[in-house]
Amino acid sequence: MEFAERIGVSFSTVNRWETGKMSPNVSTMKRLKAYCEALNIEFGNVEDAWLAKATNQANKEEDK
């Protein structure tokens, strides 16, 4: 089974994350965390990066 299928998104969605065109939403991040935990993959760095990007985007919206 492909990674995208396992976390319930399309391959093109994962591609958009990889290219920085999109970021996962909260629901997807929860599924991604569960996926990582099931495979004993470190998730902390992913979560930290996602939170930093979300905070940065929120600050940009406030500045408008």
mmCIF file of the N, C-alpha and C atoms, coordinates in Angstrom:
data_MODEL
# 
_entry.id   MODEL 
# 
loop_
_atom_site.group_PDB 
_atom_site.id 
_atom_site.type_symbol 
_atom_site.label_atom_id 
_atom_site.label_alt_id 
_atom_site.label_comp_id 
_atom_site.label_asym_id 
_atom_site.label_entity_id 
_atom_site.label_seq_id 
_atom_site.pdbx_PDB_ins_code 
_atom_site.Cartn_x 
_atom_site.Cartn_y 
_atom_site.Cartn_z 
_atom_site.occupancy 
_atom_site.B_iso_or_equiv 
_atom_site.pdbx_formal_charge 
_atom_site.auth_seq_id 
_atom_site.auth_comp_id 
_atom_site.auth_asym_id 
_atom_site.auth_atom_id 
_atom_site.pdbx_PDB_model_num 
ATOM 1   N N  . MET A 1 1  ? 0.850  -1.182 0.000  1.00 0.00 ? 1  MET A N  1 
ATOM 2   C CA . MET A 1 1  ? 0.000  0.000  0.000  1.00 0.00 ? 1  MET A CA 1 
ATOM 3   C C  . MET A 1 1  ? 0.893  1.243  0.000  1.00 0.00 ? 1  MET A C  1 
ATOM 4   N N  . GLU A 1 2  ? 0.519  2.211  -0.767 1.00 0.00 ? 2  GLU A N  1 
ATOM 5   C CA . GLU A 1 2  ? 1.269  3.451  -0.879 1.00 0.00 ? 2  GLU A CA 1 
ATOM 6   C C  . GLU A 1 2  ? 1.090  4.327  0.362  1.00 0.00 ? 2  GLU A C  1 
ATOM 7   N N  . PHE A 1 3  ? 2.090  5.159  0.626  1.00 0.00 ? 3  PHE A N  1 
ATOM 8   C CA . PHE A 1 3  ? 2.049  6.075  1.767  1.00 0.00 ? 3  PHE A CA 1 
ATOM 9   C C  . PHE A 1 3  ? 0.783  6.931  1.744  1.00 0.00 ? 3  PHE A C  1 
ATOM 10  N N  . ALA A 1 4  ? 0.503  7.556  0.603  1.00 0.00 ? 4  ALA A N  1 
ATOM 11  C CA . ALA A 1 4  ? -0.669 8.440  0.496  1.00 0.00 ? 4  ALA A CA 1 
ATOM 12  C C  . ALA A 1 4  ? -1.958 7.698  0.864  1.00 0.00 ? 4  ALA A C  1 
ATOM 13  N N  . GLU A 1 5  ? -2.093 6.487  0.361  1.00 0.00 ? 5  GLU A N  1 
ATOM 14  C CA . GLU A 1 5  ? -3.291 5.691  0.674  1.00 0.00 ? 5  GLU A CA 1 
ATOM 15  C C  . GLU A 1 5  ? -3.391 5.422  2.171  1.00 0.00 ? 5  GLU A C  1 
ATOM 16  N N  . ARG A 1 6  ? -2.275 5.130  2.779  1.00 0.00 ? 6  ARG A N  1 
ATOM 17  C CA . ARG A 1 6  ? -2.278 4.794  4.210  1.00 0.00 ? 6  ARG A CA 1 
ATOM 18  C C  . ARG A 1 6  ? -2.732 5.951  5.087  1.00 0.00 ? 6  ARG A C  1 
ATOM 19  N N  . ILE A 1 7  ? -2.477 7.177  4.636  1.00 0.00 ? 7  ILE A N  1 
ATOM 20  C CA . ILE A 1 7  ? -2.915 8.313  5.452  1.00 0.00 ? 7  ILE A CA 1 
ATOM 21  C C  . ILE A 1 7  ? -4.168 8.981  4.893  1.00 0.00 ? 7  ILE A C  1 
ATOM 22  N N  . GLY A 1 8  ? -4.734 8.384  3.836  1.00 0.00 ? 8  GLY A N  1 
ATOM 23  C CA . GLY A 1 8  ? -6.027 8.831  3.338  1.00 0.00 ? 8  GLY A CA 1 
ATOM 24  C C  . GLY A 1 8  ? -6.017 10.067 2.466  1.00 0.00 ? 8  GLY A C  1 
ATOM 25  N N  . VAL A 1 9  ? -4.927 10.262 1.699  1.00 0.00 ? 9  VAL A N  1 
ATOM 26  C CA . VAL A 1 9  ? -4.858 11.382 0.766  1.00 0.00 ? 9  VAL A CA 1 
ATOM 27  C C  . VAL A 1 9  ? -4.402 10.858 -0.595 1.00 0.00 ? 9  VAL A C  1 
ATOM 28  N N  . SER A 1 10 ? -4.481 11.699 -1.602 1.00 0.00 ? 10 SER A N  1 
ATOM 29  C CA . SER A 1 10 ? -4.038 11.293 -2.934 1.00 0.00 ? 10 SER A CA 1 
ATOM 30  C C  . SER A 1 10 ? -2.532 11.502 -3.094 1.00 0.00 ? 10 SER A C  1 
ATOM 31  N N  . PHE A 1 11 ? -1.975 10.843 -4.099 1.00 0.00 ? 11 PHE A N  1 
ATOM 32  C CA . PHE A 1 11 ? -0.562 11.016 -4.418 1.00 0.00 ? 11 PHE A CA 1 
ATOM 33  C C  . PHE A 1 11 ? -0.276 12.479 -4.755 1.00 0.00 ? 11 PHE A C  1 
ATOM 34  N N  . SER A 1 12 ? -1.194 13.117 -5.470 1.00 0.00 ? 12 SER A N  1 
ATOM 35  C CA . SER A 1 12 ? -0.969 14.515 -5.856 1.00 0.00 ? 12 SER A CA 1 
ATOM 36  C C  . SER A 1 12 ? -0.955 15.434 -4.638 1.00 0.00 ? 12 SER A C  1 
ATOM 37  N N  . THR A 1 13 ? -1.718 15.098 -3.614 1.00 0.00 ? 13 THR A N  1 
ATOM 38  C CA . THR A 1 13 ? -1.694 15.889 -2.379 1.00 0.00 ? 13 THR A CA 1 
ATOM 39  C C  . THR A 1 13 ? -0.321 15.799 -1.719 1.00 0.00 ? 13 THR A C  1 
ATOM 40  N N  . VAL A 1 14 ? 0.217  14.602 -1.628 1.00 0.00 ? 14 VAL A N  1 
ATOM 41  C CA . VAL A 1 14 ? 1.559  14.425 -1.049 1.00 0.00 ? 14 VAL A CA 1 
ATOM 42  C C  . VAL A 1 14 ? 2.573  15.198 -1.882 1.00 0.00 ? 14 VAL A C  1 
ATOM 43  N N  . ASN A 1 15 ? 2.425  15.161 -3.204 1.00 0.00 ? 15 ASN A N  1 
ATOM 44  C CA . ASN A 1 15 ? 3.329  15.903 -4.072 1.00 0.00 ? 15 ASN A CA 1 
ATOM 45  C C  . ASN A 1 15 ? 3.261  17.401 -3.789 1.00 0.00 ? 15 ASN A C  1 
ATOM 46  N N  . ARG A 1 16 ? 2.071  17.925 -3.548 1.00 0.00 ? 16 ARG A N  1 
ATOM 47  C CA . ARG A 1 16 ? 1.933  19.352 -3.224 1.00 0.00 ? 16 ARG A CA 1 
ATOM 48  C C  . ARG A 1 16 ? 2.604  19.691 -1.900 1.00 0.00 ? 16 ARG A C  1 
ATOM 49  N N  . TRP A 1 17 ? 2.557  18.777 -0.946 1.00 0.00 ? 17 TRP A N  1 
ATOM 50  C CA . TRP A 1 17 ? 3.262  19.002 0.327  1.00 0.00 ? 17 TRP A CA 1 
ATOM 51  C C  . TRP A 1 17 ? 4.759  19.057 0.080  1.00 0.00 ? 17 TRP A C  1 
ATOM 52  N N  . GLU A 1 18 ? 5.241  18.116 -0.724 1.00 0.00 ? 18 GLU A N  1 
ATOM 53  C CA . GLU A 1 18 ? 6.676  18.028 -0.980 1.00 0.00 ? 18 GLU A CA 1 
ATOM 54  C C  . GLU A 1 18 ? 7.210  19.263 -1.701 1.00 0.00 ? 18 GLU A C  1 
ATOM 55  N N  . THR A 1 19 ? 6.397  19.861 -2.536 1.00 0.00 ? 19 THR A N  1 
ATOM 56  C CA . THR A 1 19 ? 6.828  21.040 -3.285 1.00 0.00 ? 19 THR A CA 1 
ATOM 57  C C  . THR A 1 19 ? 6.517  22.336 -2.555 1.00 0.00 ? 19 THR A C  1 
ATOM 58  N N  . GLY A 1 20 ? 5.857  22.253 -1.402 1.00 0.00 ? 20 GLY A N  1 
ATOM 59  C CA . GLY A 1 20 ? 5.551  23.434 -0.608 1.00 0.00 ? 20 GLY A CA 1 
ATOM 60  C C  . GLY A 1 20 ? 4.325  24.204 -1.071 1.00 0.00 ? 20 GLY A C  1 
ATOM 61  N N  . LYS A 1 21 ? 3.569  23.635 -1.999 1.00 0.00 ? 21 LYS A N  1 
ATOM 62  C CA . LYS A 1 21 ? 2.365  24.308 -2.491 1.00 0.00 ? 21 LYS A CA 1 
ATOM 63  C C  . LYS A 1 21 ? 1.203  24.206 -1.512 1.00 0.00 ? 21 LYS A C  1 
ATOM 64  N N  . MET A 1 22 ? 1.236  23.199 -0.662 1.00 0.00 ? 22 MET A N  1 
ATOM 65  C CA . MET A 1 22 ? 0.194  22.974 0.347  1.00 0.00 ? 22 MET A CA 1 
ATOM 66  C C  . MET A 1 22 ? 0.841  22.414 1.600  1.00 0.00 ? 22 MET A C  1 
ATOM 67  N N  . SER A 1 23 ? 0.068  22.443 2.678  1.00 0.00 ? 23 SER A N  1 
ATOM 68  C CA . SER A 1 23 ? 0.464  21.788 3.925  1.00 0.00 ? 23 SER A CA 1 
ATOM 69  C C  . SER A 1 23 ? -0.696 20.915 4.381  1.00 0.00 ? 23 SER A C  1 
ATOM 70  N N  . PRO A 1 24 ? -0.413 19.847 5.102  1.00 0.00 ? 24 PRO A N  1 
ATOM 71  C CA . PRO A 1 24 ? -1.491 19.003 5.620  1.00 0.00 ? 24 PRO A CA 1 
ATOM 72  C C  . PRO A 1 24 ? -2.359 19.779 6.608  1.00 0.00 ? 24 PRO A C  1 
ATOM 73  N N  . ASN A 1 25 ? -3.645 19.453 6.639  1.00 0.00 ? 25 ASN A N  1 
ATOM 74  C CA . ASN A 1 25 ? -4.531 20.059 7.624  1.00 0.00 ? 25 ASN A CA 1 
ATOM 75  C C  . ASN A 1 25 ? -4.418 19.282 8.934  1.00 0.00 ? 25 ASN A C  1 
ATOM 76  N N  . VAL A 1 26 ? -5.103 19.746 9.958  1.00 0.00 ? 26 VAL A N  1 
ATOM 77  C CA . VAL A 1 26 ? -5.004 19.135 11.292 1.00 0.00 ? 26 VAL A CA 1 
ATOM 78  C C  . VAL A 1 26 ? -5.423 17.660 11.264 1.00 0.00 ? 26 VAL A C  1 
ATOM 79  N N  . SER A 1 27 ? -6.506 17.369 10.597 1.00 0.00 ? 27 SER A N  1 
ATOM 80  C CA . SER A 1 27 ? -6.993 15.993 10.520 1.00 0.00 ? 27 SER A CA 1 
ATOM 81  C C  . SER A 1 27 ? -5.947 15.073 9.877  1.00 0.00 ? 27 SER A C  1 
ATOM 82  N N  . THR A 1 28 ? -5.344 15.532 8.808  1.00 0.00 ? 28 THR A N  1 
ATOM 83  C CA . THR A 1 28 ? -4.325 14.736 8.128  1.00 0.00 ? 28 THR A CA 1 
ATOM 84  C C  . THR A 1 28 ? -3.084 14.598 8.989  1.00 0.00 ? 28 THR A C  1 
ATOM 85  N N  . MET A 1 29 ? -2.721 15.643 9.714  1.00 0.00 ? 29 MET A N  1 
ATOM 86  C CA . MET A 1 29 ? -1.567 15.554 10.600 1.00 0.00 ? 29 MET A CA 1 
ATOM 87  C C  . MET A 1 29 ? -1.793 14.493 11.676 1.00 0.00 ? 29 MET A C  1 
ATOM 88  N N  . LYS A 1 30 ? -3.006 14.358 12.150 1.00 0.00 ? 30 LYS A N  1 
ATOM 89  C CA . LYS A 1 30 ? -3.303 13.319 13.145 1.00 0.00 ? 30 LYS A CA 1 
ATOM 90  C C  . LYS A 1 30 ? -3.109 11.931 12.542 1.00 0.00 ? 30 LYS A C  1 
ATOM 91  N N  . ARG A 1 31 ? -3.558 11.752 11.292 1.00 0.00 ? 31 ARG A N  1 
ATOM 92  C CA . ARG A 1 31 ? -3.378 10.458 10.624 1.00 0.00 ? 31 ARG A CA 1 
ATOM 93  C C  . ARG A 1 31 ? -1.897 10.206 10.334 1.00 0.00 ? 31 ARG A C  1 
ATOM 94  N N  . LEU A 1 32 ? -1.177 11.251 9.960  1.00 0.00 ? 32 LEU A N  1 
ATOM 95  C CA . LEU A 1 32 ? 0.250  11.128 9.702  1.00 0.00 ? 32 LEU A CA 1 
ATOM 96  C C  . LEU A 1 32 ? 1.000  10.751 10.981 1.00 0.00 ? 32 LEU A C  1 
ATOM 97  N N  . LYS A 1 33 ? 0.602  11.348 12.092 1.00 0.00 ? 33 LYS A N  1 
ATOM 98  C CA . LYS A 1 33 ? 1.228  11.018 13.379 1.00 0.00 ? 33 LYS A CA 1 
ATOM 99  C C  . LYS A 1 33 ? 0.977  9.560  13.737 1.00 0.00 ? 33 LYS A C  1 
ATOM 100 N N  . ALA A 1 34 ? -0.250 9.092  13.551 1.00 0.00 ? 34 ALA A N  1 
ATOM 101 C CA . ALA A 1 34 ? -0.578 7.694  13.842 1.00 0.00 ? 34 ALA A CA 1 
ATOM 102 C C  . ALA A 1 34 ? 0.231  6.753  12.949 1.00 0.00 ? 34 ALA A C  1 
ATOM 103 N N  . TYR A 1 35 ? 0.384  7.117  11.687 1.00 0.00 ? 35 TYR A N  1 
ATOM 104 C CA . TYR A 1 35 ? 1.176  6.326  10.743 1.00 0.00 ? 35 TYR A CA 1 
ATOM 105 C C  . TYR A 1 35 ? 2.622  6.233  11.235 1.00 0.00 ? 35 TYR A C  1 
ATOM 106 N N  . CYS A 1 36 ? 3.200  7.355  11.593 1.00 0.00 ? 36 CYS A N  1 
ATOM 107 C CA . CYS A 1 36 ? 4.583  7.374  12.076 1.00 0.00 ? 36 CYS A CA 1 
ATOM 108 C C  . CYS A 1 36 ? 4.735  6.562  13.362 1.00 0.00 ? 36 CYS A C  1 
ATOM 109 N N  . GLU A 1 37 ? 3.804  6.723  14.273 1.00 0.00 ? 37 GLU A N  1 
ATOM 110 C CA . GLU A 1 37 ? 3.884  5.987  15.536 1.00 0.00 ? 37 GLU A CA 1 
ATOM 111 C C  . GLU A 1 37 ? 3.787  4.484  15.301 1.00 0.00 ? 37 GLU A C  1 
ATOM 112 N N  . ALA A 1 38 ? 2.930  4.063  14.374 1.00 0.00 ? 38 ALA A N  1 
ATOM 113 C CA . ALA A 1 38 ? 2.767  2.634  14.086 1.00 0.00 ? 38 ALA A CA 1 
ATOM 114 C C  . ALA A 1 38 ? 4.054  2.029  13.527 1.00 0.00 ? 38 ALA A C  1 
ATOM 115 N N  . LEU A 1 39 ? 4.842  2.845  12.839 1.00 0.00 ? 39 LEU A N  1 
ATOM 116 C CA . LEU A 1 39 ? 6.081  2.354  12.232 1.00 0.00 ? 39 LEU A CA 1 
ATOM 117 C C  . LEU A 1 39 ? 7.329  2.787  13.007 1.00 0.00 ? 39 LEU A C  1 
ATOM 118 N N  . ASN A 1 40 ? 7.123  3.338  14.205 1.00 0.00 ? 40 ASN A N  1 
ATOM 119 C CA . ASN A 1 40 ? 8.228  3.815  15.043 1.00 0.00 ? 40 ASN A CA 1 
ATOM 120 C C  . ASN A 1 40 ? 9.117  4.822  14.305 1.00 0.00 ? 40 ASN A C  1 
ATOM 121 N N  . ILE A 1 41 ? 8.475  5.753  13.594 1.00 0.00 ? 41 ILE A N  1 
ATOM 122 C CA . ILE A 1 41 ? 9.167  6.819  12.885 1.00 0.00 ? 41 ILE A CA 1 
ATOM 123 C C  . ILE A 1 41 ? 9.044  8.089  13.718 1.00 0.00 ? 41 ILE A C  1 
ATOM 124 N N  . GLU A 1 42 ? 10.157 8.784  13.915 1.00 0.00 ? 42 GLU A N  1 
ATOM 125 C CA . GLU A 1 42 ? 10.159 10.036 14.672 1.00 0.00 ? 42 GLU A CA 1 
ATOM 126 C C  . GLU A 1 42 ? 9.224  11.033 13.999 1.00 0.00 ? 42 GLU A C  1 
ATOM 127 N N  . PHE A 1 43 ? 8.313  11.614 14.767 1.00 0.00 ? 43 PHE A N  1 
ATOM 128 C CA . PHE A 1 43 ? 7.331  12.544 14.224 1.00 0.00 ? 43 PHE A CA 1 
ATOM 129 C C  . PHE A 1 43 ? 7.553  13.971 14.709 1.00 0.00 ? 43 PHE A C  1 
ATOM 130 N N  . GLY A 1 44 ? 8.293  14.154 15.778 1.00 0.00 ? 44 GLY A N  1 
ATOM 131 C CA . GLY A 1 44 ? 8.459  15.464 16.400 1.00 0.00 ? 44 GLY A CA 1 
ATOM 132 C C  . GLY A 1 44 ? 8.929  16.544 15.446 1.00 0.00 ? 44 GLY A C  1 
ATOM 133 N N  . ASN A 1 45 ? 9.927  16.250 14.618 1.00 0.00 ? 45 ASN A N  1 
ATOM 134 C CA . ASN A 1 45 ? 10.444 17.254 13.678 1.00 0.00 ? 45 ASN A CA 1 
ATOM 135 C C  . ASN A 1 45 ? 9.395  17.638 12.645 1.00 0.00 ? 45 ASN A C  1 
ATOM 136 N N  . VAL A 1 46 ? 8.625  16.672 12.186 1.00 0.00 ? 46 VAL A N  1 
ATOM 137 C CA . VAL A 1 46 ? 7.559  16.945 11.212 1.00 0.00 ? 46 VAL A CA 1 
ATOM 138 C C  . VAL A 1 46 ? 6.514  17.858 11.841 1.00 0.00 ? 46 VAL A C  1 
ATOM 139 N N  . GLU A 1 47 ? 6.119  17.520 13.050 1.00 0.00 ? 47 GLU A N  1 
ATOM 140 C CA . GLU A 1 47 ? 5.108  18.312 13.753 1.00 0.00 ? 47 GLU A CA 1 
ATOM 141 C C  . GLU A 1 47 ? 5.614  19.736 14.027 1.00 0.00 ? 47 GLU A C  1 
ATOM 142 N N  . ASP A 1 48 ? 6.854  19.845 14.455 1.00 0.00 ? 48 ASP A N  1 
ATOM 143 C CA . ASP A 1 48 ? 7.430  21.172 14.729 1.00 0.00 ? 48 ASP A CA 1 
ATOM 144 C C  . ASP A 1 48 ? 7.461  22.031 13.472 1.00 0.00 ? 48 ASP A C  1 
ATOM 145 N N  . ALA A 1 49 ? 7.870  21.442 12.350 1.00 0.00 ? 49 ALA A N  1 
ATOM 146 C CA . ALA A 1 49 ? 7.923  22.182 11.088 1.00 0.00 ? 49 ALA A CA 1 
ATOM 147 C C  . ALA A 1 49 ? 6.532  22.611 10.648 1.00 0.00 ? 49 ALA A C  1 
ATOM 148 N N  . TRP A 1 50 ? 5.562  21.721 10.810 1.00 0.00 ? 50 TRP A N  1 
ATOM 149 C CA . TRP A 1 50 ? 4.182  22.032 10.429 1.00 0.00 ? 50 TRP A CA 1 
ATOM 150 C C  . TRP A 1 50 ? 3.630  23.169 11.290 1.00 0.00 ? 50 TRP A C  1 
ATOM 151 N N  . LEU A 1 51 ? 3.875  23.100 12.588 1.00 0.00 ? 51 LEU A N  1 
ATOM 152 C CA . LEU A 1 51 ? 3.396  24.160 13.481 1.00 0.00 ? 51 LEU A CA 1 
ATOM 153 C C  . LEU A 1 51 ? 4.059  25.503 13.174 1.00 0.00 ? 51 LEU A C  1 
ATOM 154 N N  . ALA A 1 52 ? 5.340  25.483 12.871 1.00 0.00 ? 52 ALA A N  1 
ATOM 155 C CA . ALA A 1 52 ? 6.045  26.716 12.533 1.00 0.00 ? 52 ALA A CA 1 
ATOM 156 C C  . ALA A 1 52 ? 5.476  27.328 11.255 1.00 0.00 ? 52 ALA A C  1 
ATOM 157 N N  . LYS A 1 53 ? 5.214  26.494 10.268 1.00 0.00 ? 53 LYS A N  1 
ATOM 158 C CA . LYS A 1 53 ? 4.655  26.998 9.007  1.00 0.00 ? 53 LYS A CA 1 
ATOM 159 C C  . LYS A 1 53 ? 3.245  27.531 9.223  1.00 0.00 ? 53 LYS A C  1 
ATOM 160 N N  . ALA A 1 54 ? 2.439  26.835 10.010 1.00 0.00 ? 54 ALA A N  1 
ATOM 161 C CA . ALA A 1 54 ? 1.073  27.281 10.283 1.00 0.00 ? 54 ALA A CA 1 
ATOM 162 C C  . ALA A 1 54 ? 1.084  28.616 11.028 1.00 0.00 ? 54 ALA A C  1 
ATOM 163 N N  . THR A 1 55 ? 1.991  28.772 11.971 1.00 0.00 ? 55 THR A N  1 
ATOM 164 C CA . THR A 1 55 ? 2.110  30.016 12.726 1.00 0.00 ? 55 THR A CA 1 
ATOM 165 C C  . THR A 1 55 ? 2.544  31.153 11.806 1.00 0.00 ? 55 THR A C  1 
ATOM 166 N N  . ASN A 1 56 ? 3.499  30.880 10.940 1.00 0.00 ? 56 ASN A N  1 
ATOM 167 C CA . ASN A 1 56 ? 3.981  31.882 9.996  1.00 0.00 ? 56 ASN A CA 1 
ATOM 168 C C  . ASN A 1 56 ? 2.858  32.335 9.060  1.00 0.00 ? 56 ASN A C  1 
ATOM 169 N N  . GLN A 1 57 ? 2.062  31.394 8.569  1.00 0.00 ? 57 GLN A N  1 
ATOM 170 C CA . GLN A 1 57 ? 0.947  31.734 7.683  1.00 0.00 ? 57 GLN A CA 1 
ATOM 171 C C  . GLN A 1 57 ? -0.101 32.558 8.417  1.00 0.00 ? 57 GLN A C  1 
ATOM 172 N N  . ALA A 1 58 ? -0.370 32.214 9.667  1.00 0.00 ? 58 ALA A N  1 
ATOM 173 C CA . ALA A 1 58 ? -1.349 32.969 10.463 1.00 0.00 ? 58 ALA A CA 1 
ATOM 174 C C  . ALA A 1 58 ? -0.861 34.390 10.689 1.00 0.00 ? 58 ALA A C  1 
ATOM 175 N N  . ASN A 1 59 ? 0.431  34.558 10.950 1.00 0.00 ? 59 ASN A N  1 
ATOM 176 C CA . ASN A 1 59 ? 0.978  35.899 11.149 1.00 0.00 ? 59 ASN A CA 1 
ATOM 177 C C  . ASN A 1 59 ? 0.893  36.730 9.883  1.00 0.00 ? 59 ASN A C  1 
ATOM 178 N N  . LYS A 1 60 ? 1.106  36.107 8.734  1.00 0.00 ? 60 LYS A N  1 
ATOM 179 C CA . LYS A 1 60 ? 0.993  36.812 7.456  1.00 0.00 ? 60 LYS A CA 1 
ATOM 180 C C  . LYS A 1 60 ? -0.434 37.280 7.221  1.00 0.00 ? 60 LYS A C  1 
ATOM 181 N N  . GLU A 1 61 ? -1.394 36.447 7.592  1.00 0.00 ? 61 GLU A N  1 
ATOM 182 C CA . GLU A 1 61 ? -2.806 36.811 7.423  1.00 0.00 ? 61 GLU A CA 1 
ATOM 183 C C  . GLU A 1 61 ? -3.175 38.004 8.314  1.00 0.00 ? 61 GLU A C  1 
ATOM 184 N N  . GLU A 1 62 ? -2.622 38.032 9.511  1.00 0.00 ? 62 GLU A N  1 
ATOM 185 C CA . GLU A 1 62 ? -2.895 39.136 10.436 1.00 0.00 ? 62 GLU A CA 1 
ATOM 186 C C  . GLU A 1 62 ? -2.318 40.443 9.926  1.00 0.00 ? 62 GLU A C  1 
ATOM 187 N N  . ASP A 1 63 ? -1.210 40.372 9.206  1.00 0.00 ? 63 ASP A N  1 
ATOM 188 C CA . ASP A 1 63 ? -0.556 41.574 8.697  1.00 0.00 ? 63 ASP A CA 1 
ATOM 189 C C  . ASP A 1 63 ? -1.276 42.212 7.517  1.00 0.00 ? 63 ASP A C  1 
ATOM 190 N N  . LYS A 1 64 ? -2.183 41.487 6.913  1.00 0.00 ? 64 LYS A N  1 
ATOM 191 C CA . LYS A 1 64 ? -2.892 42.012 5.727  1.00 0.00 ? 64 LYS A CA 1 
ATOM 192 C C  . LYS A 1 64 ? -3.876 43.080 6.094  1.00 0.00 ? 64 LYS A C  1 
# 
